[in-house]
Amino acid sequence: MADLDTASDAGPAFGNAGAALAVVGPVGTVTRWTDAAWQLLGYRAEEVLGRPARTLLASPSVARGWFENEWSGRVALRRRDGQAVGVSLRVSALPGAEGTVDWLVSVIGAAESTPAVSVAENCPFPMAVWDSQLRMAWLNEALARAYGSSREERLGRPLEESPLYADTGQVGALLRQVLETGVPMIDHELDQRDRRRRRTYALSVYPVENARDGEPGVCSLNVDVTSSRRARERVTLLSRAGTRIGTTLDIMQTAQDLADVLVPVLADYVTIDLADAVEVGDQPLARLGATGEGGIPAFHRGGVASIHEGIPESLWPRGEPVFVPPHSPFIEVLSSGRSHLEPVLDASPGTWLDHDPRRRERIITLGMRSLLIVPIHARGEILGVAVLVRTENPVPFDENDRLVAEELVSRAALSLDNARRYAREHTAALTLQRDLLPRHLSGGSAVHVVWRYLPSDTRGGVGGDWFDVIQLSSARVALVVGDVVGHGLNAAASMGRVRTAMITLAALDLPPAGVLANLDDLLARLAAEEVEAQTMPTTIMGATCLYIVYDPVSHRCTAARAGHPPPVLVDPSGAVTLLDVPPGAPLGVGTRTFEAVEHELSEGSVLVLYTDGLIETRDRDIDFGLNRLCCALTQRPGAPLEDLCSAVVGTITTGEQSDDVAVLLARTRSLGPEQVMGWELAADAAAVASVRAAAVRTLADWGLERLVPAAEQIIGELLANAVLHAVGPVQLRLIRHQVLVCEVFDRSLNTLRARSAGPTDEDGRGLAIVATLASRFGSRETPNGKCVWAELPLPRGR
């Protein structure tokens, strides 16, 4: 058994007599056998073709791993007569069909008298020998066929006259490199254009000792790997598409990504035109009527890409409607759902382009050669068409191109359909949220308010955060901020239900703790009903809320919270503090236990209410966010609310926001003595007349004489009702702000209830009279009893 020499320096590429070539297939069998190999080993081609190559070795066991990597070295071969022959071999990889690899086995030995003797004449791959001046000294039959001329015509010609290569300078540099260094170069890929099309060659170059008249030269071996190169490019294209397309839920961006992926690997110009089944904005697409026939689906250009700067091929920019004739390949593709392949684009008269002269002119002017239209369909619906055109690339589209394009488009279609569905749900949720959130907030005479709502999605995403300013009786105001768990349509709907329930409970003049307790009970019962029904939960599974009532007469606020971040107070001096409000459990837990606290505020104080998205980040705790918020609010005393609100929002750094943010700022106001007047009387009917008279004089002092008849009647009825049914002292208070408020306080806990009095009833008529005269009336609990109130609108100009 001969030893295998694996040294890297195996000597010249072509040696002495006996040199031969063979090709071994991917499974290790001989697929090519030359006459020189027959002369060396004595086997005819029919005796070795299809035979395992290892059987030609003197010791077959040394063949393990031969055809896995390129190598050169010395080995012993066995002749047909049984004799062992020691030779130097070089094994080189040759790209085969469908990504396989063949192996070229060449014998290295002493040089023959002419290159033609040392090179296998029947090698299936084009080979040539070049002298030191890079003139052709020899070529085999395969290369002669590639040239299309006789071998004698090519001999002696310089490399620059070779029709095989478009860029002979690049090839010449590689040949000179091997000629000067003596180091072989194997499988160097070249992109060249021959007489018909762009080709890719794997070029191998070996030194030759005797190329012409004893001078050294080089031998070149060309293997056309265009098919395998295209296969690799298509695999790369599919891989690139998988990482780029579908990374966003934006329809237009997804369409543009698809166009960018297809150019220039598969086409020179691509458009992605979306049909009227797709919404590219808030409104569905219109239908084209340019031809007067009606019923033509409207296309909108979603994406466009070209190898030419400025995209001169496109008649319509992105987002614009695209005209298509009713009888055209575009409509056929939409109707049939099958691709349209036109290897040679026919723009001659008598085709569908007769109805589209602008497109025909552009096709002829820019030299569009080949057309491929692929339907974009997903989940049984056609979403549009992808139009692929070749201009500079002279190779027509073929079936392989169609299959690759359909695979790419089908992948992108799912992403487009997902984006379409998201856009529809997003539009519905955004519309619902806009309808459910307050549009115009007013703090009346109690507070001046500003607010911000920042969705976590920069495109206007929808969440469950909400805020509100609810005007209550007696010039008081309720400030509310809350957060429902989740995002999207369900969160928006849940937020609307919570806000509606909140407004209803606030209208009952319940205290803050009572509002949260009733809301907690409501949400807990709704969740329990769905659990019992064993259905998917659609109601709120959890919510937080902060509820504050501010009274501009007493300058006091009452606050309660349900699992929500605490409010921040900025006093008139600019000092910033967190109000101490017991946290409570989130709404929907069902504890119904919330504690309210009171704080006295100076006029001009600022209450800051917000949701947790303002202070929570992915990598930092809430304390950091609270400290950052307080620092942002530390500004000059009396700073405008807009500046404070901008400072609060400015604490959110770019890319940090992971949840929606609602911010509500309220600067307190107060009602002075000139707007509030009160009297106290014993629970005695005799005292009612004097107090009522004093109230009438006050109305006259305020210039409200026109309200005296109605106000006097209301005051009399409320005082009489309190004297008859209450215990302890009774108080009357008038408040003049945006309306006139008449209030009567007593120590009774009896619930005020209006009812219709019968013809013979002595009771029940007073509240009916009040309801007729007042614009609004009601009652609320107080720490010592209750308050019955009624409102009268002020005359114009007061």
Summary of the structure (lengths in Angstrom):
residues: 798
radius of gyration: 45.0
end to end distance: 119.9
largest distance: 145.7
contacts: 2624
relative contact order: 0.05
helix: 33%
strand: 29%
